[in-house]
Amino acid sequence: MTAVTPPSGVDFAALDPMFAQMGAATARHANALPGLTDREKALLRLTADVCAQALGLPFEFHLRTALRAGVTTADVRALLCLIAYDSGYHTALAAFDRLAALESALDLPRPDRTELPAELLTSGPDAPSSPLPAPVRDSLRELDPHFLDYFDLQSRMRSPSGPDTLSVRERAFATMSIDIHYQTLSDTFRIHIQRALGGGASLDDVRDVLRFNAQFGATRVWQAWKAFHSHAAEAGWNLG
């Protein structure tokens, strides 16, 4: 595990002592949640930074925290590739640029990443089948066939598993979080919750994703809770 320290020359209390107290109390409250691993919490912090483009001190601080939790820069790169189609490729590009700078500044090894097979980069009628569920594809086709083709392409590019990828549960939690940050709380939020449940998460674990994200915008999570309960009632999830 890489040894890391807080960003040099930064004293949160010196920036503002009251804010430092507030931030520390908030972090303690969020970090005490039992349903998420330290690795999952680290990935969700970095996801929040990308969505908000908080790529200065917050991203560096959260990257260092992630490294202490055993997350590698290869894992972070996998996260950025995963969330690029939801956060936008432009935001992911900015995060990759910042990550590369921190790898150099912190003397971290640059991971040797493999490229995707060429067939996953194709689109159109001759492209390989899409991993998107049929009902989702039908819904997208009704909206616009070109948009469906785009989604098929994005899904194919995110289909490989194994080295340099994240678990289904980690992927679902990250995409759930993007829904919260961008308030896309209808179809996609429900689909991502269902993916988390299918990846072995419990409803309590899903609740902890919402609870953890409150530190990144409580009013957004308020709306996410309302959507969660609406989806639960419609799907018949037993919330206990």
Secondary structure, DSSP 8 states (H G I E B T S, - for coil): -----S-TT--HHHH-HHHHHHHHHHHHHHHT-SSS-HHHHHHHHHHHHHHHT-TTHHHHHHHHHHHHTT--HHHHHHHHHHHHHHH-HHHHHHHHHHHHHHHHHTT----------GGGG--STTS----S-HHHHHHHHHH-HHHHHHHHHHHHHT---STT---HHHHHHHHHHHHHHHT--SHHHHHHHHHHHHTT--HHHHHHHHHHHGGG-HHHHHHHHHHHHHHHHHHT----
